[in-house]
Amino acid sequence: MELPVFNKEFGGKRPAWEELTPEQQNKWIKDMATYAAMIEIMDEGIGKLVEEIKKKGMYENTVFLFLSDNGATSEGGFIGQLMSDLSNTPYRSYKKWVFQGGTSTPFILTYGDKKKNIKKGEICRQPAHIIDIMPTCMALGKIEYPKTFSHSDLPGTSLLPFLKGQPIKPRTLYFEHQSSCAIIDANWKLVRADRNSQWELINLTIDPFETNNLAEKYPEKVDELESKWINRANTHKVFPLEDKAWTERINFYQKKNPDQRGED
């Protein structure tokens, strides 16, 4: 597919490498090298962990789950935004927002017991969600979620069928973070940057990079998906939508609820 150029995030003009000052280039190189070092150290640490598990004779009875954070952050000024833009390519936007660049993440699941890795080395492109991790772990342990808990309607679904090449039942996925909202239903995604922005309608099948807003063309689909999202928000305590910056939000609620600092 043709790679998109998201100029909007840069005031209409994303700079080329050659347009940066030598100081900006050096900062970018240093910061990206730091990220690379973190990845190398993490990779080495995971290797040590695996070796220790093997020494303890637990390797073939272990399942490894690994995923990265949800999208690169644009924090850290102009160069930080450029780095995030590069890291999230070709997806739109950054961590904090629920466009694809703020929610997409690679995920690896593998058994230590190689005989169970039927789909070893293959990439599964069926959509999943972080809410699926707990049901997957429960399925691995062959246990059920306690009905006595207040949240007995545990969201998510086990990903184990993926490992056998089987599809899972189609479902609707919901997102909200600092009033950035989205719903994915089949090939359609309804998304907005925050509670003060208009909804955008995206056909993810042909536009996974979210460049073509179809809201005006299909207003009835916007209404349908918005109603689904609002209903979900009402039943899962999403309202009121909060768009305060992170530090401002923490300070606000600590002042409002001084007895809920989590220190006791």
C-alpha positions in Angstrom: 0.0 0.0 0.0 1.1 3.6 -0.5 2.6 5.0 2.7 0.7 8.0 4.0 2.3 11.4 4.8 0.7 12.8 8.0 1.5 16.5 7.6 -1.3 17.6 9.8 0.6 16.7 13.0 3.4 19.0 11.9 1.4 22.1 11.0 1.0 21.0 7.4 4.7 20.5 6.7 6.6 17.5 8.0 10.3 18.2 7.8 12.8 16.1 5.8 16.0 14.9 7.5 18.1 17.4 5.5 15.9 20.2 6.8 16.9 19.6 10.4 19.7 21.5 12.0 22.9 19.5 12.9 21.9 19.9 16.6 18.5 18.4 15.9 20.0 15.6 13.9 22.5 14.7 16.6 19.7 14.7 19.3 17.6 12.4 17.2 20.5 10.0 16.6 21.4 10.0 20.4 17.9 9.5 21.5 17.2 6.7 19.0 20.5 5.0 20.0 19.3 5.1 23.6 16.1 3.3 22.6 18.1 0.8 20.6 20.3 0.2 23.7 17.2 -0.4 25.8 15.9 -3.0 23.4 19.2 -4.7 23.3 19.4 -4.9 27.1 15.8 -6.1 27.3 16.5 -8.8 24.7 19.5 -9.9 26.6 17.5 -9.9 29.9 14.8 -12.1 28.4 17.4 -14.5 27.2 18.8 -14.8 30.7 15.3 -15.4 32.1 14.7 -18.1 29.6 18.0 -19.8 30.4 17.2 -19.7 34.1 13.8 -21.3 33.5 15.5 -24.0 31.6 17.9 -24.6 34.4 15.0 -25.1 36.8 13.4 -27.6 34.5 10.4 -25.4 33.9 10.9 -24.5 30.3 8.5 -27.0 28.6 5.8 -26.1 31.1 6.1 -22.4 30.5 4.2 -20.1 28.1 5.8 -16.9 27.1 3.7 -13.8 26.3 5.4 -10.6 25.1 4.0 -7.4 23.8 5.3 -3.8 23.5 3.6 -0.7 24.8 0.7 0.8 22.8 2.3 3.1 20.3 5.2 5.5 20.6 4.7 8.7 22.6 5.0 12.2 21.0 6.2 13.6 24.3 9.6 15.2 24.5 9.3 18.1 22.1 9.8 18.4 18.4 12.4 15.7 18.0 10.4 13.4 20.3 7.4 13.8 18.0 9.6 13.0 14.9 10.9 9.9 16.6 7.3 8.8 17.5 6.2 9.5 14.0 9.0 7.3 12.6 8.3 4.5 15.2 4.6 4.4 14.4 5.0 4.4 10.6 2.7 3.8 8.7 0.0 4.2 11.3 -1.6 7.5 12.3 -1.0 9.5 15.5 0.6 8.5 18.8 0.2 7.0 22.2 -2.6 8.6 24.2 -4.9 8.8 21.1 -6.8 5.8 19.9 -6.0 6.0 16.2 -4.1 2.9 15.0 -0.7 4.5 15.9 -1.8 4.8 19.5 -3.3 1.3 19.9 -1.4 -1.1 17.7 1.3 -3.3 19.2 3.0 -6.5 18.2 2.3 -9.5 20.4 4.2 -12.8 20.7 2.8 -16.0 22.3 4.9 -19.1 22.4 5.1 -22.4 24.3 8.3 -23.6 25.8 7.1 -27.1 24.6 7.9 -26.9 20.9 5.4 -29.6 20.1 2.6 -27.2 21.0 3.8 -24.4 18.7 1.7 -25.6 15.7 1.8 -22.2 14.0 5.5 -21.6 14.9 6.9 -18.5 13.1 3.6 -17.6 11.5 2.0 -14.2 11.8 -1.7 -14.0 12.8 -3.4 -11.0 11.5 -6.8 -11.4 13.3 -7.4 -8.5 15.6 -7.0 -9.0 19.3 -7.0 -6.8 22.4 -5.2 -6.4 25.7 -8.4 -7.6 27.4 -7.8 -11.0 25.9 -4.6 -11.7 27.9 -6.4 -12.7 31.1 -8.9 -15.0 29.4 -6.0 -16.6 27.5 -4.1 -17.2 30.8 -7.2 -18.6 32.4 -7.7 -21.0 29.4 -4.0 -22.1 29.7 -4.6 -22.9 33.3 -8.0 -24.5 32.6 -9.7 -22.3 35.2 -12.9 -20.2 35.1 -13.3 -16.6 36.3 -15.0 -16.5 39.8 -18.7 -15.6 39.5 -18.5 -14.0 43.0 -16.4 -11.1 41.7 -18.2 -7.9 41.0 -16.9 -7.9 37.4 -18.1 -11.3 36.6 -18.7 -10.2 32.9 -15.0 -10.5 32.2 -14.3 -8.9 28.8 -12.0 -10.4 26.2 -11.7 -13.9 24.8 -9.0 -16.6 24.8 -6.5 -16.4 22.0 -5.6 -20.1 22.1 -7.7 -20.8 19.0 -5.3 -18.5 17.1 -2.5 -20.9 17.9 -4.3 -23.7 16.0 -5.1 -21.4 13.0 -8.7 -21.2 14.1 -10.7 -17.9 13.9 -12.4 -16.5 16.9 -15.9 -15.2 17.0 -16.2 -11.7 15.4 -16.8 -9.1 18.0 -16.9 -5.3 18.5 -13.9 -3.7 20.2 -14.1 -0.4 22.2 -11.5 2.2 23.2 -11.3 5.3 25.3 -8.3 7.1 26.7 -8.3 10.7 28.0 -11.5 11.2 26.0 -10.1 9.9 22.8 -12.7 7.3 21.7 -13.1 4.6 19.1 -15.1 1.5 18.2 -14.1 -1.2 15.7 -17.0 -3.2 14.3 -16.1 -5.6 11.5 -14.3 -3.4 8.9 -15.6 -0.1 10.3 -13.9 2.1 12.8 -15.4 5.2 14.4 -12.8 7.3 16.0 -12.2 10.8 17.4 -9.1 12.5 18.9 -11.0 13.8 22.0 -14.4 14.7 23.3 -14.3 18.0 21.5 -13.5 16.6 18.1 -15.9 15.2 15.4 -16.2 11.5 14.8 -14.3 10.1 11.9 -15.4 7.0 10.0 -12.8 4.7 8.6 -13.0 1.6 6.5 -10.0 -0.3 7.9 -10.1 -3.0 5.2 -9.0 -0.5 2.5 -7.7 2.3 4.7 -5.8 0.9 7.7 -3.7 4.1 7.9 -6.9 6.2 8.6 -6.4 8.8 5.9 -9.9 8.9 4.4 -12.8 10.1 6.7 -16.1 8.6 5.3 -18.3 10.2 8.0 -20.1 12.5 5.6 -20.6 9.8 3.1 -22.1 7.3 5.5 -23.8 9.3 8.3 -26.1 6.4 9.2 -23.1 4.2 10.0 -21.7 7.0 12.2 -25.0 7.1 14.1 -25.1 3.3 14.5 -21.5 3.0 15.8 -21.8 6.1 18.0 -24.9 4.6 19.6 -23.0 1.3 20.3 -20.0 3.2 21.8 -22.3 5.3 24.0 -24.2 2.3 25.2 -20.9 0.5 26.1 -19.6 3.7 27.8 -22.8 3.9 29.9 -22.5 0.3 31.1 -18.8 0.3 31.8 -18.4 3.6 33.8 -16.6 5.5 31.0 -18.4 8.7 31.6 -17.7 11.5 32.4 -15.0 11.8 29.7 -11.8 13.2 31.1 -9.4 15.2 28.9 -7.1 16.7 31.5 -3.4 16.2 30.9 -1.9 13.3 32.9 -0.2 15.3 35.6 -3.0 17.7 35.9 -5.5 14.8 36.3 -3.4 13.1 39.0 -3.1 16.4 41.0 -6.8 17.1 40.6 -8.0 13.7 41.9 -5.5 13.5 44.7 -6.8 16.9 45.9 -10.4 15.8 45.5 -9.8 12.4 47.2 -6.8 12.8 49.6 -7.7 9.5 51.3 -7.2 7.5 48.1 -3.4 7.9 47.6 -2.8 4.1 47.8 -0.3 4.5 50.6 -2.0 2.3 53.2 
